[in-house]
Amino acid sequence: MNKRGKKENDMRLFTSFKYNRHNQHSQKFHQRKKYLVKFVAVLAVAFNNSKEALSFAPLLAFDQFRMTTSSNSSSRSSSNRETTSRFFHKRPIVTGSNEAKSTKSQRRNETKAKAKVDTNTHDASSSSSSSSSNRTHSFPPQINSDTSIKIHTLILGTHPSITSLAKVQYFGHPQNAFWWIAGDCLGFRRSDGISPSSGKPYKLTNYLWHGEDKVIPYQEQLETLTSKGFALWDLFQSCERKGSLDNDIKDGQPNNIREFCFKHKTIKRIIMANGAKQCDFFNKSFEQWWLEGGLKPGRNELSQKAFGNKWSKKTNGFTQKKGMTRQIEVYCMPGVSPAAASVSYVDKRKEFQMYCYDPGMMDHERLSRLRQVEDEG
């Protein structure tokens, strides 16, 4: 290529470069122009279109434009920098003052703190109300109105279940075995034994000793039981419990069973009708009574496990201390609750008959004869 051709080629390249360069600057200029227009509009809205804002807007726009276009420069002019910072210092309304922020933050914190206090107060109130509502009380002891009938056996439940409290009846659940067993041993029947939900008879009705002709109402059942010298009460006078299980009982306050037995000096045995957990409660509630030798375990295997192993060494083989005139046998029986389903109805009845009702009826006859002798003498 000669010198002339090379020169023309260089000119074409230079012109093309300059043209492209110009187009690039033009595109950037239009983009920045749009940005500046939006920036001025934002300022106008922020200051409610005030004259002061509109007067400062071009200056800020120009300063912002210079900041953008001179990104490759070493620094901006000090006058523009001072103007911009001075403007924003005087007009903090756009972003909010520190004082305003502090006030808002303080109000938020106060609101949160108040809400937290209200929540804690509500929770404490709810907890107290819930705790109070879950505390229930047992019924008074049931003894016969004829004071000449001497008590020989005290039968204890643990605490009335939800069903019992609703019915105001001892052992009120329809599938609780207590009244069915008592009826078999004392000559009556609790009910027809038909489930109101399914319309079918309960399973235990297959093993009852008496037919439906022996069905009597609750008050007559209670009268029959107490007329034979059996008394009925609960271990706990009050307690907190959700539901009806003995395992859920908390803060149980025992009835004054020791005073009751002291008042009725013919009592020979105490029957724990609700199984091992009830016996644990009894041990904790009447430890001193055991240690003084006023109690001894019953003769069945459950009683030896519940009481014999625990108190034998501590009481020197259940030796009575001076001043103790009698020892009351304490029997642990299979639980009559429908929750104690691991023991069959027949086995439960066998234990109650052997250690509660048969010896109780023998004592009743003996005490009745003594009363007759006293009356005749």
C-alpha positions in Angstrom: 0.0 0.0 0.0 1.4 3.5 -0.9 1.5 6.4 1.5 -1.6 8.0 0.1 -3.7 4.8 0.6 -2.4 4.3 4.0 -3.3 7.9 5.0 -6.9 7.5 3.7 -7.3 4.3 5.6 -6.1 6.0 8.8 -8.6 8.8 8.2 -11.5 6.3 7.8 -10.5 4.5 11.0 -10.3 7.8 12.9 -13.6 9.0 11.6 -15.3 5.7 12.5 -13.8 5.8 16.0 -14.8 9.4 16.5 -18.4 8.6 15.3 -18.7 5.6 17.6 -17.3 7.6 20.5 -19.8 10.3 19.8 -22.7 7.8 19.8 -21.6 6.4 23.1 -21.4 9.8 24.7 -24.8 10.7 23.2 -26.4 7.5 24.7 -24.9 8.2 28.1 -26.0 11.8 28.0 -29.6 10.8 27.3 -29.6 8.2 30.1 -28.2 10.7 32.5 -30.7 13.3 31.4 -33.6 10.9 32.2 -32.0 10.2 35.6 -31.7 14.0 36.3 -35.3 14.6 35.4 -36.5 11.9 37.8 -34.1 13.2 40.5 -35.6 16.7 40.2 -39.1 15.3 40.3 -38.4 13.3 43.5 -37.0 16.5 45.1 -40.1 18.5 44.1 -42.4 15.8 45.6 -40.3 15.6 48.8 -40.6 19.3 49.4 -44.2 19.6 48.3 -43.2 21.6 45.2 -41.9 24.5 47.3 -40.0 27.3 45.6 -36.9 26.6 47.7 -36.8 23.0 46.5 -37.2 24.0 42.8 -34.5 26.6 43.2 -32.0 24.1 44.6 -33.0 21.3 42.3 -31.0 22.5 39.2 -28.0 23.0 41.3 -28.2 19.6 42.8 -29.0 18.1 39.4 -26.0 19.8 37.9 -23.8 18.6 40.8 -25.2 15.1 40.4 -24.5 15.3 36.7 -20.9 16.3 37.3 -20.5 13.6 39.8 -21.7 11.0 37.2 -19.7 12.3 34.2 -16.5 12.9 36.1 -16.2 9.4 37.6 -12.8 9.0 36.0 -11.7 12.4 37.4 -9.5 12.6 40.5 -12.1 14.6 42.6 -15.0 16.9 42.5 -14.9 20.6 43.0 -15.0 21.6 46.7 -17.8 24.2 46.1 -20.2 21.6 44.6 -19.4 19.2 47.5 -20.0 21.9 50.1 -23.3 23.0 48.4 -24.6 19.5 48.3 -23.7 18.6 51.9 -25.0 22.0 53.1 -28.3 21.5 51.4 -28.8 18.0 52.9 -27.8 19.2 56.3 -30.3 22.0 56.2 -33.1 19.8 54.7 -33.1 16.6 56.6 -36.8 16.1 56.1 -36.3 13.8 53.1 -34.7 11.1 55.2 -35.9 12.0 58.7 -34.0 13.6 61.5 -32.1 11.7 64.2 -34.5 13.0 66.8 -37.5 11.9 64.8 -35.9 8.5 64.3 -35.1 8.3 68.0 -38.6 9.2 69.0 -40.2 6.6 66.6 -37.7 4.0 67.8 -38.5 4.9 71.4 -42.2 4.7 70.8 -41.8 1.3 69.1 -39.8 0.0 72.0 -42.3 1.3 74.5 -45.2 -0.3 72.5 -43.3 -3.7 72.4 -42.5 -3.5 76.1 -46.1 -2.8 77.0 -47.3 -5.6 74.7 -44.8 -7.9 76.4 -46.0 -6.9 79.9 -49.6 -7.4 78.8 -48.9 -10.8 77.4 -47.0 -11.9 80.5 -49.8 -10.6 82.7 -52.4 -12.4 80.5 -50.3 -15.6 80.6 -49.9 -15.5 84.3 -53.6 -14.8 84.8 -54.5 -17.6 82.4 -52.1 -19.9 84.2 -53.5 -19.0 87.6 -57.1 -19.4 86.3 -56.3 -22.7 84.6 -54.6 -23.9 87.8 -57.5 -22.8 89.9 -60.0 -24.4 87.5 -58.2 -27.7 87.5 -58.3 -28.0 91.3 -61.2 -30.2 92.4 -62.6 -31.4 95.8 -63.8 -34.8 96.9 -67.0 -35.8 98.6 -67.6 -36.2 102.3 -67.2 -39.7 103.8 -70.1 -42.0 103.4 -71.2 -43.8 106.5 -74.6 -45.2 107.4 -77.1 -42.9 109.1 -77.7 -45.5 111.8 -74.9 -44.8 114.3 -75.4 -48.1 115.9 -73.8 -49.8 112.8 -70.1 -50.0 113.6 -67.6 -49.4 110.8 -65.0 -52.2 110.3 -63.7 -51.4 106.8 -62.8 -48.1 105.2 -62.7 -48.2 101.4 -60.7 -45.4 99.8 -60.7 -44.1 96.2 -58.0 -41.7 95.2 -60.0 -38.7 94.0 -63.3 -38.4 92.0 -62.9 -38.6 88.3 -64.5 -36.1 85.9 -67.5 -38.4 85.5 -67.9 -38.9 89.2 -67.7 -35.2 89.9 -70.4 -34.6 87.2 -72.7 -37.3 88.7 -71.8 -36.5 92.3 -71.2 -40.2 92.8 -68.3 -42.3 94.1 -66.8 -44.4 91.3 -69.3 -42.9 88.9 -67.9 -44.1 85.6 -70.2 -46.8 84.1 -67.3 -49.2 83.4 -65.6 -48.7 86.8 -65.6 -52.1 88.4 -66.2 -51.0 92.0 -70.0 -51.0 92.1 -70.2 -54.1 89.9 -68.0 -56.0 92.4 -69.8 -54.6 95.4 -73.1 -55.8 93.9 -71.8 -59.3 93.2 -70.5 -59.6 96.8 -73.5 -57.9 98.5 -76.4 -59.1 96.5 -77.4 -56.4 94.0 -76.6 -55.3 90.4 -75.5 -51.8 89.4 -77.4 -51.5 86.1 -78.4 -53.4 83.0 -74.8 -52.8 81.7 -75.8 -51.6 78.2 -73.5 -49.0 76.7 -75.4 -45.9 75.7 -73.1 -45.2 72.8 -73.0 -48.6 71.2 -76.2 -50.1 72.5 -74.2 -53.3 73.4 -73.6 -54.8 76.9 -70.3 -54.2 78.6 -67.9 -57.1 78.5 -68.0 -57.5 82.3 -71.7 -58.2 82.3 -70.8 -61.7 81.1 -69.4 -62.5 84.5 -71.9 -60.9 86.8 -73.6 -63.0 89.5 -76.9 -61.3 89.6 -79.5 -60.6 86.9 -81.2 -57.4 85.9 -84.0 -58.0 88.5 -81.4 -57.1 91.1 -80.7 -53.6 89.7 -81.1 -50.8 92.2 -80.3 -47.1 92.0 -77.1 -45.5 93.3 -78.5 -44.3 96.6 -79.7 -47.8 97.4 -76.4 -49.2 96.5 -74.7 -46.8 98.8 -77.2 -47.6 101.6 -76.6 -51.4 101.1 -72.8 -50.9 101.3 -72.8 -48.7 104.4 -75.5 -50.8 106.2 -73.0 -53.7 106.3 -70.4 -51.6 108.1 -68.4 -50.4 105.1 -67.4 -46.7 104.8 -66.5 -44.9 101.6 -64.1 -42.0 101.2 -61.3 -40.6 99.1 -57.6 -40.3 99.8 -57.3 -36.7 98.6 -59.6 -34.0 99.8 -58.4 -31.8 96.9 -55.9 -31.9 94.1 -54.9 -30.4 90.7 -55.5 -32.8 87.8 -56.1 -32.7 84.1 -58.3 -35.6 83.3 -59.0 -38.5 85.6 -55.8 -40.6 85.8 -54.0 -40.9 89.2 -50.7 -40.4 87.5 -51.7 -36.8 86.6 -52.6 -35.8 90.2 -50.5 -32.8 91.5 -50.5 -31.0 94.9 -52.8 -33.5 96.5 -54.2 -32.6 100.0 -55.1 -35.7 101.9 -58.3 -36.1 103.9 -57.8 -36.6 107.7 -58.1 -40.4 107.4 -56.1 -41.0 110.6 -58.6 -38.9 112.7 -61.5 -40.7 111.0 -60.0 -44.1 112.0 -59.3 -42.8 115.6 -62.9 -41.7 115.9 -64.2 -45.1 114.6 -62.2 -47.5 116.8 -63.8 -50.6 115.2 -62.1 -50.1 111.9 -59.8 -53.0 111.2 -58.8 -52.5 107.6 -58.3 -49.8 105.0 -58.8 -50.8 101.3 -56.9 -49.0 98.6 -59.3 -49.5 95.6 -57.2 -47.9 92.9 -53.9 -49.8 92.9 -50.2 -49.2 93.3 -50.1 -45.4 92.5 -52.7 -44.7 95.1 -50.6 -46.7 97.6 -47.6 -44.5 96.8 -49.7 -41.4 97.6 -50.9 -43.0 100.8 -47.3 -43.8 101.9 -46.2 -40.2 101.3 -49.2 -38.7 103.0 -49.1 -40.9 106.2 -45.5 -41.7 106.7 -45.6 -40.8 110.4 -48.6 -43.2 110.9 -46.5 -46.0 109.5 -43.4 -45.1 111.5 -45.4 -45.1 114.8 -46.6 -48.6 114.1 -50.3 -47.8 113.7 -50.5 -49.5 110.3 -49.4 -52.8 108.8 -49.6 -54.3 105.3 -52.5 -56.6 104.3 -51.9 -60.3 103.7 -52.2 -60.3 99.9 -49.2 -60.1 97.5 -50.0 -56.6 96.3 -50.0 -55.2 99.8 -46.7 -56.7 100.6 -45.1 -55.1 97.6 -46.7 -51.7 98.2 -46.1 -51.5 101.9 -44.1 -54.4 103.3 -40.9 -53.8 101.4 -41.0 -50.1 102.2 -41.8 -50.0 105.9 -40.6 -53.3 107.4 -37.1 -52.2 108.3 -38.1 -48.7 109.3 -40.7 -50.1 111.8 -38.7 -53.0 113.0 -41.1 -55.5 111.5 -44.2 -53.3 112.1 -43.7 -53.3 115.9 -46.2 -51.1 117.7 -44.8 -48.3 119.7 -46.0 -47.6 123.2 -49.4 -46.0 123.3 -50.6 -47.7 120.1 -53.7 -49.8 121.0 -54.3 -51.3 117.6 -52.9 -51.8 114.1 -55.0 -51.3 111.0 -54.3 -53.5 108.0 -53.8 -51.6 104.8 -54.6 -53.4 101.6 -53.5 -52.6 98.1 -56.1 -53.9 95.6 -56.2 -54.2 91.8 -57.4 -50.8 90.5 -61.1 -50.7 89.8 -60.7 -48.0 87.2 -61.4 -48.9 83.6 -57.9 -47.7 82.9 -56.6 -50.7 84.9 -57.4 -53.1 82.1 -54.5 -55.4 82.5 -56.4 -57.2 85.3 -59.6 -58.9 84.4 -62.9 -58.2 86.1 -63.0 -61.8 87.5 -59.5 -61.4 89.1 -60.4 -58.0 90.6 -63.6 -59.4 92.1 -61.7 -62.4 93.6 -59.2 -60.1 95.4 -62.0 -57.8 96.7 -64.1 -60.7 97.8 -61.2 -62.4 99.6 -59.7 -59.4 101.4 -62.5 -56.9 101.7 -66.1 -58.2 101.5 -65.9 -61.7 103.0 -63.8 -60.6 106.1 -65.8 -57.4 106.3 -69.1 -59.3 106.4 -67.7 -61.6 109.2 -66.8 -58.5 111.2 -70.2 -57.0 110.6 -71.9 -60.1 112.0 -69.5 -60.1 115.0 -70.1 -56.4 115.8 -73.9 -56.9 115.3 -73.9 -59.7 117.9 -71.9 -57.6 120.4 -74.4 -54.8 119.9 -77.3 -57.1 120.6 -75.6 -58.3 123.8 -75.0 -54.7 124.9 -78.7 -53.9 124.2 -79.9 -56.9 126.1 -77.6 -56.2 129.0 
